[in-house]
Amino acid sequence: MAARNKPQMLNREISWLYFNGRVLQEAADKKNPLIERLKFLGIFSNNRDEFFRVRVATLNRMIKVEKMLYDTYINPKKILHRIGEIVIAQEKEFQLIFESIVEEFAGHNIHVINEKQLTPTQGEFVRKYFQEEVRVFLFPLMISSFKDISTLIDKSIYLAVSLESSNPEIAPDYALIEVPTKSVSRFLILPREGKSVYVMLLDDVIRFCLSEIFFLLGYDTFNAYTVKVTRDAELDIDIDVSKSFLEVMAESIKQRKSGNPVRFVYDNSMPKELLKLLRKKLDIQKDDPIRGGGRYHNFKDFMSFPDLGHPELEYPPLPPQRHPDINPNTSIISLMKQKDIMLHFPYQTFRHVIDLLREASIDPRVRSIKMTIYRAAKNSSVINALINAARNGKHVTVYMELQARFDEEANIYWTERLHEEGVKVIHSIPGFKVHSKLLLIRRKESSRNIFYAMLSTGNFNEDTARVYADDSLLTSDPRICQDVSNAFHQMESAYRPFRYKSLILSPFSMRNYFIRLVNQEIKNAKSGKEAWVIIKLNNLVDETIVKKLYKASQAGVKIKLIIRGTCVPIPGIRRLSENMDGISIVDRFLEHSRVIVFCNDSNPMYYITSADWMVRNFDNRIEVACPIYDKSIQEELWHMLQIQLSDNTKARFLGEGKPNAYRRTRGPKVRSQLVIYDYLTANP
């Protein structure tokens, strides 16, 4: 229970679990195509794993130091208990949804089968596949000699195998086999039989062929059960002045692989004696988070479910469109000189960004390119364009964030590639992350340096730009571009402070700046003027700003929240937040853009930002909020926000009462993402 005299707020971990529950709702929604529902199960599973690696791991650490959570006033043990209750309930729902999807697949002649359901012909195919593609990656661990818990790899699943022999002289034993999903697809499509398609999981392929693995030991009876260990993913960064930050990060990543276990999951059908043995060998105590589950784990692999030739079971395509101002074979820099342009991904193509970088890399007047990179695509055309620019003699500087969680190894790789090509790479310092998304092009025009900038709510990543809904501003406005230049100078000069005319940066001024704007709305409301705020973010957690929003609501300021993920303020509480409405939209695209609009006495002020309203974004990250000056872009953003606020199909209420209740209104159905796609396509 919250402490007395503290504002009423939802615990951030519980709020996040509610968000993941909305993802599970999409898997359950029979209006969604079947394969998409299966992918939502994969997204839910992947989200939950990361939740345990980061948030649950943090709570476990706090318990060890007997520290109360700063932003919740609740004992971490109580939070973990509540998390356990919600996770168990969600897991039961998850299993029912999966079974339902498998049954519905059968109605489309798609059959997900296991090793006990194979025909003799299918069995021959599976054994041949196993011999040619799978066996080379299998290296069993005999549990009788198993000693080191760190041997079990995070993000991997294992088969715990009981081994028995009809020969009484051979004693029973147990083994662990890692399922090699990093080397082999999790799914095997068997030969068609008439109109029927058969799909088998790699786990079951291995189960079917266990005799071929252990025949040398004389065993002839096998049973296999899935187990999985989830580990603490927080990096312990120990700064050694004799080492570069790159070396320190590389060593910290290695330590993550042997982090403390935060969860152990297993197949519920596993015999008690085998479970007891595993817990003993893995040093899992009674109080440790341990959960029985179904036959399969690591459903994140279902995010890459194979193409079965049934397009009707997937979302109809929504191909990204060209921005109406950017015609083929047009200089984007010349367009930016004339007017500001706002790109909306994934509704509009990310190729415009690649084209801009390509143009800058070959333009003889371009002298330098500077860019922040937080998460890059696997085969990044963005980085390839930067390398090409360096080869063409441009001065290229990349601020590479090595502390981007779970992308550290990839960013170390890209750092080395860029270094090889002569690109200047700058890294952050421990405790701070550069999360801002900035691009700056310096061009010599009539003996003057002219700047062109791009500021985005999301990463410069062509892979995620296909599914993440983000906004990116292309501009040559001197007010903004000079500030972007100063921001890069600030990052290059150990964060020496600069004066900014347009941009708002954290950790220097962002929280206080937005609080001042909220205070102005409060003042206007008390003066009888129109006063409102629209806030669209991924997460709204920062306690200081939440308190200020509660005061604004009490003063009569109308507050509209569109928060995809964690949202700790509770809209609709009498005398506290009754002027606050909140929704969350979860649909085929990941809502990732961050847009804030203040009424400002009927002269609205628009901002896009890379920052959620969280303590870490305000205090421990380099983030940027950018004003939108162009009236036509303001109008476009306003229209898109109004579409989302009218969503009555994929929007859920954030507030008191039952969590994740769908927002239903009378009148035509509004599925905002589809309406926005049509709006941007049909309204050039």
Residue pairs with C-beta under 8 A, 6 or more apart in sequence:
1 74
2 8
2 9
2 72
2 73
2 74
3 73
6 73
7 543
7 546
7 547
7 550
7 576
8 570
8 573
8 576
9 72
9 543
9 546
9 568
9 569
9 570
10 567
10 568
10 569
10 570
11 72
11 74
11 79
11 82
11 568
12 71
12 72
12 541
12 566
12 568
13 51
13 55
13 59
13 72
13 79
13 83
14 79
14 82
14 83
14 86
15 565
15 566
15 567
15 568
16 51
16 55
16 565
16 566
17 51
17 83
17 86
17 87
17 90
18 659
18 660
19 564
19 565
19 566
19 584
19 586
20 44
20 47
20 48
20 51
20 90
21 86
21 90
21 659
21 660
22 584
22 586
22 652
22 660
23 40
23 43
23 44
23 47
23 586
24 40
24 41
24 44
24 90
24 93
24 94
24 97
25 586
25 652
25 660
26 32
26 36
26 37
26 40
26 586
26 587
27 37
27 38
27 40
27 41
27 44
27 94
27 97
27 101
28 37
28 93
28 97
29 37
30 37
32 40
33 312
33 313
33 314
33 315
34 101
34 104
34 105
34 108
34 313
35 305
35 308
35 310
35 313
35 314
36 313
36 314
36 315
36 588
37 97
37 101
38 101
38 302
38 305
39 302
39 303
39 305
41 94
41 97
41 98
41 101
41 299
41 302
42 299
42 300
42 301
42 302
42 303
42 304
42 305
43 300
43 303
44 90
44 94
44 299
45 94
45 298
45 299
45 300
45 302
46 299
46 300
46 303
48 87
48 90
49 155
49 230
49 300
50 233
50 406
52 230
52 262
52 263
52 289
53 154
53 230
53 231
53 232
53 233
53 262
54 233
54 234
54 405
56 80
56 83
56 262
56 263
56 289
57 231
57 232
57 233
57 234
57 259
57 260
57 262
58 234
59 69
59 76
59 79
59 80
59 83
60 76
60 80
60 232
60 260
60 262
61 232
61 234
62 68
62 69
62 76
63 76
63 77
63 80
67 76
68 74
68 75
68 76
69 75
69 76
69 79
71 541
71 543
71 568
71 615
72 79
80 289
84 289
87 291
88 291
91 291
91 293
94 299
95 293
95 294
98 294
98 299
102 112
105 111
105 112
108 310
108 313
109 195
109 196
109 197
110 196
110 197
110 199
110 308
110 310
110 313
111 196
111 197
111 198
111 199
112 199
112 200
112 201
113 190
113 198
113 199
113 200
113 204
114 200
114 201
114 204
114 207
114 295
115 126
115 200
115 204
115 205
115 207
115 208
118 126
118 200
118 208
121 191
122 190
122 191
122 198
123 208
125 190
125 191
126 188
126 190
126 200
126 205
126 208
126 209
127 208
127 209
127 212
129 188
129 205
130 205
130 206
130 208
130 209
130 212
131 212
133 184
134 180
134 184
134 202
134 205
134 206
134 209
135 209
135 212
135 213
137 180
137 183
137 184
138 177
138 178
138 180
138 206
138 213
139 177
139 178
140 161
140 175
140 176
140 177
140 213
140 214
141 151
141 175
141 176
141 177
142 173
142 174
142 175
143 160
143 173
143 174
143 175
143 176
143 277
143 278
143 281
144 173
144 174
146 176
146 281
147 281
149 229
149 261
149 281
149 282
149 283
150 257
150 258
152 158
152 176
152 229
152 282
153 178
153 257
154 229
154 230
154 231
154 233
154 256
154 257
154 259
155 298
156 178
156 179
156 181
156 182
156 228
156 298
157 178
157 179
157 181
157 203
157 226
157 227
157 228
157 297
157 298
158 176
158 177
158 178
158 179
158 226
158 227
158 228
159 176
159 177
159 179
159 203
159 206
159 207
159 224
159 225
159 226
159 227
160 174
160 175
160 176
160 224
160 225
160 226
160 227
160 266
160 270
160 274
160 278
161 174
161 175
161 176
161 177
161 210
161 214
161 222
161 223
161 224
161 225
162 172
162 174
162 222
162 223
162 224
162 271
162 274
163 172
163 173
163 174
163 175
163 214
163 217
163 219
163 221
163 222
164 172
164 219
164 220
164 221
164 222
165 172
165 218
165 219
165 220
165 221
166 220
166 221
167 218
170 217
170 218
170 219
173 217
173 219
174 274
174 277
175 214
176 227
177 206
177 213
177 224
179 186
179 202
179 203
179 206
179 226
180 202
181 202
181 298
181 301
184 202
185 202
185 306
186 201
186 202
186 298
186 301
186 302
186 304
187 199
187 200
187 201
187 202
187 301
187 305
187 306
188 199
188 200
188 201
188 202
188 205
189 197
189 198
189 199
189 306
189 308
190 198
190 199
190 200
191 198
192 198
197 308
197 309
199 306
199 308
201 296
203 224
203 226
203 295
203 296
206 213
206 224
207 222
207 224
210 222
210 224
211 219
211 220
211 222
214 222
223 271
225 266
225 267
225 269
225 270
225 274
226 266
226 267
226 295
226 296
226 297
227 264
227 265
227 266
227 267
227 270
227 278
227 297
228 264
228 265
228 266
228 297
228 298
229 261
229 263
229 264
229 282
230 261
230 262
230 263
230 264
230 265
231 256
231 257
231 258
231 259
231 260
231 261
231 262
232 256
232 259
232 260
232 261
232 262
233 256
233 259
233 405
233 406
234 256
234 259
235 249
235 252
235 253
235 255
235 256
235 403
235 408
236 252
236 255
237 248
237 249
237 252
237 430
238 248
238 252
239 248
239 430
240 248
243 251
245 402
245 427
245 428
245 429
245 430
246 402
246 412
246 415
246 427
248 430
249 402
249 403
249 408
249 412
250 412
252 408
253 408
253 409
253 412
261 282
261 284
261 288
262 289
263 289
263 290
263 291
264 279
264 282
264 284
264 288
264 289
264 290
264 291
265 290
265 291
265 292
265 293
265 297
266 275
266 278
266 290
266 291
266 292
266 293
267 292
267 293
267 294
267 295
268 292
268 293
268 294
269 295
270 292
278 284
279 290
284 290
315 588
318 346
318 347
318 674
318 677
320 345
320 346
320 347
320 348
320 349
320 350
320 466
321 347
321 348
321 349
321 680
321 681
322 328
322 348
322 349
322 352
323 341
323 343
323 348
323 349
323 352
324 684
325 335
325 339
325 341
326 332
326 335
326 341
326 352
326 355
331 359
332 352
332 355
332 356
332 359
332 474
333 356
333 359
333 360
333 363
333 441
333 443
333 452
335 341
335 474
336 452
336 474
336 475
336 476
337 450
337 452
337 476
339 630
340 473
340 474
340 475
340 477
340 628
340 629
340 630
340 633
341 473
341 474
341 475
342 471
342 472
342 473
342 474
342 628
342 630
342 633
342 636
342 637
343 350
343 352
343 353
343 471
343 472
343 474
344 469
344 470
344 471
344 593
344 640
344 676
344 680
345 458
345 465
345 466
345 468
345 469
345 470
345 471
345 472
346 465
346 466
346 467
346 468
346 469
346 589
347 469
347 676
347 677
347 680
347 681
348 680
350 462
350 465
350 466
353 382
353 454
353 460
353 462
353 465
353 472
354 381
354 382
354 385
354 462
356 439
356 441
356 454
356 474
357 369
357 382
357 385
357 386
357 389
357 439
358 385
358 388
360 366
360 369
360 389
360 394
360 441
361 369
361 385
361 386
361 388
361 389
361 392
361 394
362 392
363 443
365 443
365 444
365 445
366 389
366 394
366 441
366 442
366 443
366 444
367 394
367 395
367 442
367 443
367 444
367 449
368 394
368 395
368 396
368 397
368 440
368 441
368 442
369 386
369 389
369 394
369 395
369 396
369 397
369 439
369 440
369 441
369 442
370 396
370 397
370 398
370 399
370 438
370 439
370 440
370 442
370 488
371 382
371 386
371 396
371 397
371 398
371 399
371 438
371 439
371 440
371 460
372 398
372 399
372 401
372 434
372 436
372 437
372 438
372 439
372 460
373 382
373 383
373 398
373 399
373 400
373 401
373 411
373 414
373 459
373 460
374 401
374 404
374 407
374 433
374 434
374 435
374 437
374 459
375 404
375 407
375 410
375 411
375 459
375 461
375 464
376 382
376 383
376 407
376 410
376 411
376 414
376 459
376 460
376 461
377 461
377 462
377 463
377 464
378 410
378 463
380 414
380 461
380 462
381 462
382 460
382 461
382 462
383 414
383 417
383 418
386 396
386 398
386 418
386 423
387 417
387 418
387 421
387 423
389 396
390 396
390 418
390 421
390 422
390 423
391 421
391 422
395 424
396 422
396 423
396 424
397 423
397 424
397 425
397 426
397 488
397 492
398 418
398 423
398 424
398 425
398 426
399 425
399 426
399 427
399 428
399 434
399 488
399 491
400 411
400 414
400 415
400 418
400 425
400 426
400 427
401 411
401 427
401 428
401 433
401 434
401 435
402 408
402 411
402 412
402 415
402 427
402 428
403 428
403 430
403 433
404 411
404 433
415 425
415 427
418 425
419 425
426 491
426 492
428 434
428 622
431 620
432 495
432 507
432 620
432 621
432 622
433 620
433 621
433 622
434 491
434 621
434 622
435 610
435 611
435 617
435 621
435 622
435 623
436 455
436 487
436 505
436 610
436 621
436 622
436 623
436 624
437 455
437 456
437 457
437 458
437 459
437 460
437 472
437 610
437 624
438 453
438 454
438 455
438 484
438 487
438 488
438 624
439 453
439 454
439 455
439 460
440 451
440 452
440 453
440 481
440 484
440 485
440 488
441 451
441 452
441 453
442 449
442 450
442 451
442 485
443 449
443 450
443 451
443 452
444 450
450 476
451 476
451 478
451 481
451 482
451 484
451 485
452 474
452 475
452 476
452 481
453 473
453 474
453 475
453 476
453 480
453 481
453 484
454 472
454 473
454 474
454 475
455 472
455 473
455 475
455 480
455 484
455 608
455 624
455 626
456 470
456 471
456 472
456 473
456 608
456 610
457 470
457 471
457 472
457 592
457 593
457 594
457 595
457 608
457 609
457 610
458 464
458 465
458 468
458 470
458 472
458 592
458 593
458 610
459 468
467 588
467 589
467 590
468 589
468 590
468 592
469 589
469 590
469 591
469 592
469 593
469 673
470 592
470 593
471 593
471 595
471 608
471 637
473 480
473 608
473 626
473 628
473 633
475 481
477 502
477 629
479 501
479 502
479 629
480 502
480 503
480 626
480 627
482 501
483 500
483 501
483 502
483 503
484 503
486 498
486 499
486 500
487 498
487 500
487 503
487 505
487 622
487 624
489 496
489 498
490 496
490 497
490 498
490 505
491 622
495 622
497 508
500 509
502 626
502 627
503 624
503 625
503 626
503 627
504 510
504 513
504 514
504 607
504 609
504 624
504 625
504 626
505 622
505 623
505 624
505 625
506 611
506 617
506 618
506 619
506 621
506 622
506 623
507 618
507 619
507 620
507 621
507 622
507 623
510 609
510 611
510 617
510 618
510 623
510 625
511 542
511 544
511 545
511 618
511 619
513 625
514 545
514 596
514 613
514 625
515 544
515 545
515 548
517 533
517 598
517 600
517 605
518 533
518 545
518 548
518 549
518 552
518 557
518 598
519 548
520 598
520 600
521 531
521 532
521 533
521 552
521 557
521 598
521 599
521 600
522 531
522 551
522 552
522 555
522 557
524 530
524 531
524 599
524 601
525 531
525 552
525 555
525 556
525 557
526 555
526 556
529 601
529 602
530 599
530 601
530 602
531 552
531 555
531 556
531 557
531 558
531 599
532 557
532 558
532 559
532 560
532 599
533 549
533 552
533 557
533 558
533 559
533 560
533 596
533 597
533 598
533 599
534 560
534 562
534 595
534 596
534 597
534 641
534 645
535 559
535 560
535 561
535 562
535 563
535 596
535 613
536 561
536 562
536 563
536 591
536 593
536 594
536 595
536 596
536 641
536 644
537 562
537 563
537 564
537 594
537 596
537 612
537 613
538 563
538 564
538 565
538 591
538 592
538 594
538 612
539 563
539 564
539 565
539 566
539 567
539 612
539 613
539 614
540 546
540 561
540 563
540 566
540 567
540 568
540 569
540 612
540 613
540 614
541 566
541 567
541 568
541 612
541 613
541 614
541 615
542 613
542 614
542 615
542 617
542 618
543 568
543 615
545 613
546 568
546 569
549 559
549 569
549 577
549 580
550 569
550 576
550 577
550 580
552 559
552 579
553 559
553 576
553 577
553 578
553 579
553 580
554 575
554 576
554 579
556 579
557 579
558 579
559 571
559 577
559 579
559 580
559 581
560 581
560 582
560 645
561 567
561 569
561 571
561 580
561 581
561 582
561 583
561 654
562 582
562 583
562 584
562 585
562 591
562 641
562 644
562 645
563 582
563 583
563 584
563 654
564 584
564 585
564 586
564 590
564 591
564 592
565 584
567 582
567 584
567 654
569 577
569 580
569 582
570 577
570 654
570 655
570 656
571 577
571 580
571 581
571 582
571 654
571 655
571 656
572 578
572 580
572 581
572 655
572 656
573 656
581 655
582 653
582 654
582 655
583 644
583 645
583 647
583 651
583 652
583 653
583 654
583 663
584 651
584 652
584 654
585 591
585 644
585 647
585 650
585 651
585 652
585 672
585 673
586 650
586 652
587 650
587 671
587 672
587 673
588 673
589 673
593 608
594 608
594 609
594 610
594 611
594 612
595 606
595 607
595 608
595 609
595 637
595 641
596 606
596 607
596 609
596 625
597 604
597 605
597 606
597 607
597 637
597 638
597 641
598 604
598 605
604 634
604 638
605 627
606 627
606 628
606 633
606 634
606 637
606 638
607 625
607 626
607 627
607 628
608 625
608 626
608 628
608 637
609 623
609 624
609 625
609 626
610 623
610 624
610 625
611 617
611 618
611 621
611 623
611 624
611 625
617 623
628 634
628 637
639 679
640 676
640 679
643 670
643 672
643 675
643 676
643 679
644 651
644 672
644 676
646 665
646 670
646 672
647 663
647 670
647 671
647 672
648 663
648 664
648 665
648 667
648 669
648 670
649 669
649 670
649 671
649 672
650 671
650 672
650 673
651 662
651 663
651 672
652 660
652 661
652 662
652 663
653 660
653 661
653 662
653 663
